[in-house]
Amino acid sequence: MKYLSVSEIAKKWKLSDSLLEIIVPKVKFNGAFLTGKTWNIPEKCS
C-alpha cells in the first residue's frame, strides 16, 4: 500500500500543510499512522 505525506495530500486537495496537520489527527483516516512527527496517509484516502 502506498502512503502519502501531509504535504502531498495538501497539494492534491489545494489546502495548506498546517491545516491538514490539524485535520488529520481529528478525522482519523483509516490506515493513517504517525512515524515520529510525520503522518503517513494511505493513498486510497486521498
Buried (B, 14 or more C-beta within 10 A) or exposed (E): EEBBBBEBBBEEEEEEEEEBBEBBEEEEBEEBEEEEEEBBBBEEBE
